[in-house]
């Protein structure tokens, strides 16, 4: 759901501007039977300023128009009986609230900063998410019949001037074999003893779970929030963690030590709500010894030599040897989660892999190197450069799908623009005289 996140103006930044308490509120726009208040415009402006957003024009022109467009889409949702799904609203609301907590540092700091309870903050975020998801559904419904034919793509490309032909950055496909160095039993025992110590300190009242999480947890996503995950469904966690978290029934009770592919955890229940649970956890990862890293690098060096000598293929090695579950069953081919393909621009690759393949030739195998995998673990790896297409101006033969995407976006934008223009004609709009002197993106607001 990148689109709605991109539209997000963070509610965390709500704060009064200097002297705002002395400003008498007024209606600046009316769209249908919905009013847009000066205070709403000011609030969006302050939020945007906090977020570093820059407006393409006068904010006091751009913001009211954006709010007016929102009201058009929401009005259409009512007409067509379009409603966002409750499960999506809950999931994205919790994601937003978790982001707020992370930025503020804790639930308590967030409540103090906003001057609101967590219930009020969550309800405000929920309403924002409901509107954004509903607007997206309306837009998808409006554009569902927009299609692009091969002839349209060819015509678009033929009519492009030389300077207008899109540039396609260099793209590569990479195969990967990783080995996780052996962790000595004594190191695992050390980590477990540390977690048991944390449990004892919380149970004795010496310190709080959240304080220990901030100080020691190795989960970058939750440590700054005192280990808090936010309300989460069972399917969004790895099974070992989810099973323990959902079996906790007493608030503040701490679980036994849980092992997952990320490391070792202890979990504390905060609250259960239907099929979602909010917990805190502390993650500790066993440290890899230098000698074990060296041994794993040497093993991979030998594997790479055997592949180069033709004893077996890189694909066979990835399937039989690699510890990377995300690529092992696909012959080591690295997937690009952002595009759903196996092609990456160089800046999209993990830093260590990009550094390795930067000067490699196609079908060449790298020297072994150390990297951090998707689970945050230190592993040893070798990569094979499967393909490289150098940066170039788009051509019909090589880049048809990319060009088709450009044409589709243009047709969708045109469809939306026509709908907005037609909607403007049939909607009552009144703009305060002081707010009319604007170069609106859609001039039809003033009849």
C-alpha positions in Angstrom: 0.0 0.0 0.0 2.7 2.4 -0.9 0.3 4.9 -2.4 -1.5 5.8 0.8 1.7 5.9 2.8 3.1 8.4 0.2 0.0 10.5 0.7 0.3 10.4 4.4 0.9 13.7 6.3 2.1 12.5 9.7 -0.5 13.2 12.4 2.3 13.0 14.9 3.3 16.5 14.0 0.1 18.1 15.3 1.1 21.2 17.3 -0.3 24.8 17.5 1.5 27.4 15.5 2.7 30.6 17.3 -0.4 32.7 18.1 -2.8 30.2 16.6 -5.0 30.3 19.7 -5.8 33.9 18.9 -7.0 33.1 15.4 -10.8 33.0 14.9 -11.7 30.0 12.8 -13.6 30.5 9.5 -15.0 28.6 6.6 -12.7 29.0 3.6 -14.3 26.5 1.2 -17.6 24.7 0.9 -17.7 21.5 -1.3 -21.2 20.1 -1.6 -22.4 20.2 2.0 -18.9 19.9 3.5 -17.0 22.8 4.9 -13.2 23.3 4.9 -12.0 25.4 7.8 -9.1 27.6 8.1 -7.9 25.6 11.1 -7.8 22.5 8.9 -5.6 24.2 6.3 -3.3 25.5 9.0 -3.0 22.1 10.6 -2.0 20.4 7.3 0.5 23.2 6.7 2.1 22.8 10.1 2.3 19.0 9.7 3.8 19.4 6.2 6.4 21.8 7.5 7.4 19.4 10.3 7.7 16.6 7.7 9.8 18.7 5.3 7.2 18.6 2.6 7.4 21.3 0.0 4.4 22.5 -1.9 4.3 23.2 -5.6 2.8 26.6 -5.1 1.2 28.7 -2.4 0.2 26.3 0.5 -3.0 28.3 1.1 -4.0 27.4 -2.5 -2.6 23.8 -2.7 -3.9 22.5 0.6 -7.6 23.6 0.3 -7.7 22.1 -3.2 -6.3 18.8 -1.9 -8.9 18.8 0.9 -11.6 19.6 -1.7 -10.5 16.7 -3.9 -10.6 14.4 -0.9 -14.3 15.4 -0.3 -15.1 14.7 -4.0 -13.7 11.1 -3.7 -15.4 10.4 -0.4 -18.7 11.7 -1.7 -18.4 9.3 -4.6 -17.6 6.5 -2.1 -21.0 7.2 -0.4 -22.8 7.2 -3.8 -21.2 3.8 -4.8 -21.4 2.4 -1.2 -17.6 1.9 -1.2 -16.2 1.1 2.2 -12.6 0.2 3.3 -12.3 -3.3 4.9 -12.2 -3.3 8.6 -9.1 -5.6 8.7 -7.1 -3.2 6.5 -8.2 -0.2 8.5 -7.0 -1.9 11.7 -3.7 -3.1 10.2 -2.7 0.2 8.8 -3.9 2.2 11.8 -1.6 0.1 14.0 1.2 0.6 11.6 0.7 4.4 11.8 0.4 4.4 15.6 3.6 2.2 15.9 5.4 4.8 13.8 4.2 7.6 16.1 5.4 5.7 19.1 8.8 5.0 17.5 9.3 8.7 16.6 8.2 9.9 20.1 10.2 7.3 21.9 7.5 5.7 24.0 3.7 5.6 24.4 3.9 7.9 27.4 6.0 10.5 25.5 3.6 10.4 22.6 0.6 11.0 24.9 2.4 13.9 26.5 3.5 15.4 23.2 0.0 15.1 21.6 -1.9 16.0 24.8 -4.2 13.0 24.0 -4.7 9.5 25.3 -3.6 6.5 23.2 -7.2 5.8 22.6 -7.8 9.2 21.1 -4.6 9.1 19.1 -5.6 5.7 17.7 -9.1 6.9 16.8 -7.7 9.9 15.0 -5.3 7.7 13.1 -8.1 5.3 12.3 -10.2 8.0 10.7 -7.3 9.2 8.6 -6.6 5.6 7.4 -10.3 5.0 6.7 -10.5 8.1 4.5 -7.2 7.3 2.6 -8.1 3.7 1.9 -11.6 4.6 0.8 -10.2 7.2 -1.6 -7.9 4.6 -3.1 -10.8 2.2 -3.6 -12.7 4.9 -5.4 -9.8 5.6 -7.6 -9.2 2.0 -8.4 -12.9 1.6 -9.3 -12.7 4.6 -11.6 -9.6 3.2 -13.4 -10.4 -0.5 -13.4 -11.3 -0.5 -17.1 -8.2 1.4 -18.2 -6.2 -0.9 -20.5 -3.2 -0.4 -22.8 -2.8 -2.1 -26.1 0.6 -2.9 -27.8 -0.4 -0.5 -30.6 -0.8 2.4 -28.0 2.7 1.6 -26.6 4.2 1.6 -30.1 2.4 4.9 -31.0 3.6 6.5 -27.7 7.2 5.5 -28.3 7.1 6.6 -32.0 5.9 10.1 -31.0 8.6 10.7 -28.4 11.3 13.1 -29.2 14.8 11.9 -28.7 15.2 14.0 -25.5 11.9 12.5 -24.1 12.7 8.8 -24.4 12.8 7.4 -20.8 16.2 6.3 -19.4 16.3 2.8 -18.0 19.0 2.5 -15.3 21.4 -0.4 -15.2 19.7 -3.5 -13.9 21.2 -6.8 -12.7 20.1 -10.2 -11.7 22.0 -11.9 -8.9 22.2 -15.4 -7.5 23.3 -16.0 -3.9 24.7 -18.7 -1.7 25.1 -18.1 2.0 26.4 -20.0 5.0 25.5 -19.2 8.6 28.6 -19.8 10.8 28.2 -22.3 13.5 27.2 -20.8 16.9 29.0 -22.4 19.8 26.7 -23.9 22.5 28.3 -21.7 25.2 27.4 -18.6 23.3 23.8 -19.7 23.1 23.9 -20.4 26.8 25.3 -16.9 27.5 22.4 -15.3 25.6 19.8 -17.4 27.4 21.3 -16.6 30.8 21.2 -12.9 29.9 17.5 -13.1 29.0 16.7 -15.0 32.2 18.5 -12.2 34.1 16.2 -9.7 32.4 13.2 -11.7 33.4 14.3 -11.8 37.1 15.0 -8.1 37.1 11.5 -7.2 35.9 9.8 -9.7 38.1 11.6 -8.4 41.2 10.6 -4.8 40.4 14.2 -3.7 39.9 13.5 -2.3 36.5 10.8 -2.3 33.7 10.7 -4.5 30.7 10.4 -1.5 28.4 13.6 0.0 29.9 15.6 -3.2 29.3 14.2 -3.4 25.8 15.4 0.1 25.0 18.8 -0.6 26.4 19.5 -4.1 25.2 17.1 -5.4 22.5 18.7 -6.0 19.1 15.4 -5.6 17.2 15.8 -2.1 15.6 12.1 -2.0 14.8 10.9 -2.1 18.4 13.8 -1.3 20.7 13.2 2.4 20.7 9.5 1.8 21.6 10.5 -0.2 24.6 10.1 -3.4 22.7 6.4 -2.8 21.9 5.2 -4.3 18.6 1.7 -2.7 18.5 -1.5 -4.7 17.9 -0.6 -7.4 15.4 -2.3 -10.4 13.8 -0.9 -13.9 14.3 0.0 -14.3 10.6 2.4 -11.3 10.6 4.9 -13.0 12.9 7.1 -16.1 12.5 5.2 -19.1 13.9 7.5 -19.7 16.9 7.0 -16.1 18.1 3.3 -15.9 17.3 2.4 -19.1 19.1 4.0 -17.9 22.4 2.7 -14.3 22.1 -0.9 -15.4 21.6 -0.7 -18.0 24.4 0.1 -15.3 27.0 -3.1 -14.4 28.9 -1.9 -12.3 31.9 -0.8 -8.7 31.2 2.8 -8.0 32.1 3.6 -11.8 32.4 6.9 -12.7 30.7 7.2 -15.7 28.5 9.9 -18.4 28.5 12.7 -17.9 26.1 11.6 -18.2 22.5 14.0 -19.1 19.6 13.3 -17.9 16.1 15.4 -17.4 13.0 16.1 -13.9 14.3 17.6 -15.0 17.6 16.3 -15.5 21.1 13.4 -13.5 22.6 11.4 -13.0 25.8 7.9 -11.6 25.4 5.7 -9.6 27.7 1.9 -9.3 27.1 0.5 -5.8 27.1 -3.1 -6.3 25.8 -5.3 -8.7 23.8 -7.9 -7.3 21.5 -9.9 -9.9 19.5 -7.6 -11.7 17.0 -4.8 -9.2 17.6 -2.3 -8.8 20.5 0.1 -6.1 21.6 3.3 -7.3 23.3 6.8 -6.1 24.2 9.8 -8.3 23.4 13.6 -8.3 23.8 15.7 -9.9 21.1 19.2 -11.0 21.7 21.4 -12.5 18.9 24.3 -14.9 19.6 27.5 -13.4 18.4 29.6 -15.1 15.7 33.2 -15.8 16.7 35.9 -14.6 14.4 37.3 -18.1 13.9 33.9 -19.3 12.8 33.5 -16.5 10.3 37.0 -17.4 8.8 36.1 -21.1 8.6 32.8 -20.3 6.8 34.6 -17.9 4.4 37.1 -20.6 3.6 34.4 -23.2 3.0 32.6 -20.8 0.6 35.9 -20.1 -1.2 36.3 -23.9 -1.8 32.7 -24.1 -3.0 33.2 -21.3 -5.5 36.4 -23.0 -6.8 34.4 -26.3 -7.3 31.7 -24.4 -9.2 34.3 -22.7 -11.4 35.9 -26.1 -12.0 32.6 -27.5 -13.2 32.1 -30.0 -10.4 28.6 -28.7 -9.9 26.6 -25.6 -10.9 26.0 -22.5 -8.8 22.3 -23.3 -9.0 22.9 -26.8 -7.5 25.0 -25.3 -4.8 22.4 -22.7 -3.9 19.7 -25.4 -3.7 21.8 -28.0 -1.7 24.1 -25.8 0.4 22.7 -22.3 0.9 21.2 -21.3 4.2 19.2 -18.5 2.7 15.6 -19.7 2.7 14.4 -16.7 0.5 16.5 -17.8 -2.4 17.4 -21.5 -1.9 14.3 -22.9 -3.7 14.8 -20.6 -6.6 18.3 -21.6 -7.5 19.7 -18.8 -5.4 18.0 -16.0 -7.5 17.5 -12.9 -5.4 13.9 -11.6 -5.5 13.2 -7.8 -5.7 10.3 -7.4 -3.3 9.6 -3.9 -4.6 9.0 -4.9 -8.2 8.0 -8.6 -7.9 10.8 -9.5 -10.4 14.4 -10.6 -10.0 15.8 -7.4 -11.6 17.5 -4.8 -9.4 18.9 -1.3 -9.9 22.3 -1.2 -8.2 21.0 1.1 -5.4 18.3 -1.4 -4.6 20.7 -4.3 -3.8 22.0 -4.9 -0.2 25.1 -2.8 0.1 27.5 -5.8 0.5 26.1 -7.5 -2.6 26.1 -4.3 -4.7 29.8 -3.8 -3.8 30.6 -7.3 -4.8 28.9 -7.3 -8.2 29.8 -3.7 -9.2 32.8 -4.8 -11.2 31.9 -8.4 -12.0 31.2 -9.8 -15.4 28.1 -11.8 -16.2 28.4 -15.4 -15.0 31.4 -14.5 -12.8 31.4 -15.7 -9.2 32.5 -13.4 -6.4 35.0 -14.0 -3.7 33.4 -14.8 -0.3 32.3 -11.9 1.8 30.5 -11.2 5.0 27.0 -9.6 5.0 23.9 -9.0 7.1 21.0 -11.1 5.8 17.3 -10.2 5.8 16.9 -11.6 9.4 19.7 -9.3 10.7 22.2 -12.1 11.1 25.9 -12.0 10.1 26.4 -14.6 7.3 29.1 -15.4 4.7 28.1 -15.3 1.1 29.2 -15.7 -2.5 27.2 -14.3 -5.5 27.0 -14.9 -9.2 26.1 -12.1 -11.6 23.4 -13.8 -13.7 22.7 -10.8 -16.0 23.4 -7.2 -16.4 21.6 -4.7 -18.7 23.5 -1.5 -18.8 21.7 1.8 -18.4 20.2 3.0 -21.7 17.4 4.9 -23.4 14.3 2.8 -23.6 13.7 0.7 -26.7 10.5 -1.1 -27.7 12.2 -4.5 -28.0 14.0 -4.5 -24.6 11.8 -2.3 -22.5 8.2 -2.9 -23.7 6.9 -3.6 -20.2 8.4 -0.5 -18.8 7.0 1.7 -21.6 3.6 0.0 -21.2 3.7 1.0 -17.5 4.3 4.6 -18.5 1.4 4.6 -21.0 -0.9 3.0 -18.4 -0.1 5.6 -15.8 -0.7 8.4 -18.3 -4.1 6.9 -19.3 -5.1 6.5 -15.7 -4.1 10.1 -14.8 -6.2 11.3 -17.8 -9.2 9.2 -16.7 -9.0 10.7 -13.2 -8.6 14.2 -14.4 -11.7 13.9 -16.7 -13.7 12.5 -13.7 -12.6 15.4 -11.5 -13.5 18.0 -14.1 -16.9 16.4 -14.6 -17.4 16.1 -10.8 -16.6 19.8 -10.3 -19.3 20.8 -12.8 -22.0 18.9 -10.8 -20.9 19.8 -7.3 -21.7 23.0 -5.4 -18.5 24.8 -4.5 -18.1 28.1 -2.8 -14.7 29.6 -2.0 -14.2 32.5 0.4 -13.2 35.7 -1.6 -9.9 35.9 0.2 -9.0 32.4 -0.9 -9.8 32.6 -4.6 -6.7 34.3 -6.0 -5.0 31.0 -6.8 -3.6 29.1 -9.8 -5.5 25.9 -9.1 -4.4 22.6 -10.6 -8.1 22.1 -11.6 -9.5 25.5 -12.5 -13.1 24.3 -12.5 -13.7 25.1 -8.8 -14.8 28.6 -9.7 -17.7 28.5 -12.1 
